[in-house]
């Protein structure tokens, strides 16, 4: 038993054996400590500038709304440009913004609108960091250690959540509210240094021109729309974050107005949330093995609802701090399960774009929830908003089980490269649209099973670039079928050849197994003629 436990623990921490992962993980933890200090200072500063519940909630909204607005664009950039260079440049902008806000606060020049503007700009930068940062993780570790790396990243975020808020409360009490902004600026220097030190191995040479930005954006959205594992993950994210956002938005008011506390207590409560998340991350593999991701998310939702209810009715600081431990453990259980479900549903060519959609839904739900619960608190009081969110979260959780998580874990999403190069008479790289037809000869007794398998294949075609798909049977020759799909250009069709995964190859082999004609199914490519002058 001891040997088995030692092996399990070694596996959980195996990513630290990769030097690049360890350095970037440590730099990220330090940066996140600075970010949490910044968030605590911003929230507390707003309570001094404007004690309105709506204005305090708008700080959370200004943090999360730009991620909702810009993550899709950021994900497209993360898939078509050098990810390391993009991260360095955005971190440099964050350094300038954090320093500027610190100076304005030191000089007592900050107004509520100025604070919201800086918070929005820094949130915009965070939008360009989040999907790209997550997308580089598979390049830092081997595939067998990817799950552990994702869990360690989540744990790192919550280690910083445990340290940053408590440290911010102490710094605000001992120095002033401007100090955390300067410390946050210094943390961005650490990340820039780590990224400049990192020298990633060169990826496979590109044989095709890079995608254009908005074309890449469309391709990413198309992939997510046609991917059942991603759709299920996003639905579960909305069902949780819309209600869980309530205690993040209301926490400054809970501490200040309901408990009568100051920045030190605020930092302690947030630190307990972070400590609970770290403890939850360490226990997560054992709990996940017992419950599975779907029931684990339900358990995390129920735990979050219990926290919201206690926050609404209890006025004892020690109890609130203790419930922060449960809040953190519940949060990490849900967030890690959802993040892993998204990561395993995405091949590398669309990873940043797919994760950007996940991040957009995550922060969109958080932004919408913050606005909703801020309005409810303004109209009916903070306790009423907390209780309403608790009831809503528990009510939705059982209904959300229809969307199963981790559907992509058993899929091999590495490129199969099994499509043969198409035969062409010239090099029509800039022509389109392209019509691809595939002719099958099927035994009439197998038609029902064949059409079922082909409709499975249709999702793959659309996901990898087709904007129309159909299947037709020859009226004069029963069992003779034509599958067709349309792609916007010849170049995009060549990209389809590179996007097909080994899991896709298995589905395609299942469809082709019904073919009874001589040789393989006949594939033909048709190009739209050039328009007459």
Residue, then its C-alpha position, 0 to 999 in steps of 0.5 A: x500500500x505504501x509503495x502504491x501511494x508513493x507511486x501515485x504521489x510521484x505521478x502527481x508531481x512528475x511534471x516538476x521533473x521537466x525543468x521548463x515546466x517547473x520554472x514557468x510554474x514557479x514564475x506563474x505562481x509568483x505572478x498570480x500572487x501579485x494578481x491576487x494582491x492586485x484584485x484584493x487591493x482593487x476591490x477594497x479600494x472601490x469600497x472606499x471610493x464608492x460603497x455601492x454594491x453595484x460598483x463593488x460588483x463592477x470591479x469583478x465585472x471589469x476583470x472578467x468581461x474583457x476575457x469574455x469579449x476578447x478571448x476568442x480573438x486571443x485564442x486565434x492569435x495563440x494558434x497562428x503566431x509564436x505563443x512565447x513571443x505573444x506572452x512576453x509582449x502582453x506581460x510587458x503591457x501588464x507591467x506598464x498598467x500595474x505600475x501606472x495604477x500604483x502611481x495614480x493610487x499613490x498620488x490619490x488620483x484614482x476615481x471609481x471610473x479610473x479604477x474600472x478603466x485600469x481593471x478593464x485594460x488589465x483584464x483585456x491583457x489577461x484575455x490574451x494570456x489565458x488561452x495561450x498559456x494553457x495551450x503551451x502546457x502540452x509542450x512542457x510535458x509528455x502526454x502521459x503527464x498532461x493530466x498531472x500538469x493541468x492539476x498542478x497548474x490549477x493547484x498553483x493558481x490556488x497556492x497563489x490564492x492562499x498567499x496573495x489575499x492574506x499578503x495583500x491584507x497585511x500590506x494594505x494594513x501596514x503600508x497602504x492600498x497602493x503597495x499591492x499594485x507595485x508588487x504586482x508589477x514586479x511579479x510581471x518582471x519575473x514572468x517575462x524573465x522566465x519566458x525569455x529563458x525558456x527555449x521551446x523545441x521547434x515544432x513540425x515545419x509548416x508546409x502551408x501558409x499560416x491561417x488568417x486571423x478571422x479565418x482561424x477564428x471561424x475555424x475554432x468556433x466551427x470546431x467547438x460547435x461540432x465537437x460533442x465533448x466541448x459542447x458538454x463541457x461548456x454547458x456544465x461550465x455555465x451551469x456552475x459559474x453563473x451561480x458560483x460567481x455570487x460569492x466572488x462578487x459579494x465577498x468584499x461586502x460580506x466582510x465589510x458590511x455583514x461582518x464589519x471587518x477590514x482588509x486583514x479579515x478580507x485577505x484572511x477569508x480569501x486566503x482560506x479559499x485558496x488554502x481550501x483549493x490547495x487541499x482539494x487539489x491534493x485530494x482530487x485524484x483520490x476523490x475523482x477516482x471514486x466519484x468520476x468527473x460528473x459526480x465530482x462537479x455535482x459535489x462541488x456545486x453542492x459544496x458551493x451552495x452550502x458556502x453561499x447559504x452560510x455566508x448569507x446567515x452567519x455573522x461569525x468571522x471564524x465560521x466564514x473563514x472556515x467555510x472559505x476552505x470548503x469554497x476553495x475545495x469545491x471550486x478546484x474540484x469543478x474547475x479542474x474537472x472542466x479544464x481537463x475535459x476541455x483539454x482532452x477534447x482538443x487537438x493541438x492545431x485548435x487547442x488555444x482557440x478551443x480553450x479560448x471558447x472555454x475561457x470565454x464561457x467561463x468568464x462570460x458566466x462570471x461576468x453575467x453572474x456578477x451583474x445579476x447578483x449585484x443588482x439583486x443585492x442592490x434591490x434586496x440585500x446581500x443575504x438575499x442574493x447569496x441565498x438565491x444563488x445557492x438555491x439556483x445552483x443546487x436546482x440546476x446541478x442535477x439537470x446538468x448531468x445530461x451533459x457528460x464530461x471527459x468524453x475526449x479522454x479516450x480519444x487519440x487526437x494526434x494527427x493521423x496524416x492518412x489522407x492521400x495527397x489529392x490529385x490535381x492538374x495545377x496548384x489551385x491554392x487560392x481557388x474555392x470553394x471546393x466540393x469533395x465527393x466520395x462514392x460508396x457501394x453498400x450492400x442494401x442490407x447494410x444501408x441503415x447501419x451505414x447511414x448511422x456511421x456516416x452521420x457520425x462522420x459528418x460531425x468530423x467533416x464540419x469540425x475540421x473545415x466543411x461548411x456543408x455536408x450531405x449524403x445521397x443515394x442513386x435513385x437508379x442504383x440502390x446502395x450507391x451513395x455519394x457523400x459530399x462536403x464543401x470547403x471554402x478554399x483549396x488551401x483550407x481543404x489541404x489543412x483538413x488533411x493535416x487536421x484529421x486525427x487518429x480517432x477520426x481515422x477509426x470512425x472513417x475506417x468504420x464507414x469505409x468498412x461498408x464499401x463493397x465496390x471494387x477498390x477504395x471509395x472513389x474520391x473526387x475534388x471539384x473547384x468552382x470555376x473562375x468568374x467570367x471577366 
